[in-house]
């Protein structure tokens, strides 16, 4: 994909970032280098390699996906500073 000054200016506008027109050529070079690196990475053969969570071996903690009775709203609302009719009560913020 070719990046030009018009594309960089459009991306800056979409990201709401002010970019001086004199800096556009530098940003074109930087974006082109990034896209070149991504293209280089896409050429790497990763078949048979398992996705990693971290660079160090670790396992994610998992819990059993079981249905529980729930119905603990009274316990949850006991921690609320103000609860009414089975809901958390919050101050009005819109007038």
Helices and strands as residue ranges (DSSP letters): H 5-14, G 21-23, H 24-42, H 73-77, E 83-84, E 87-88
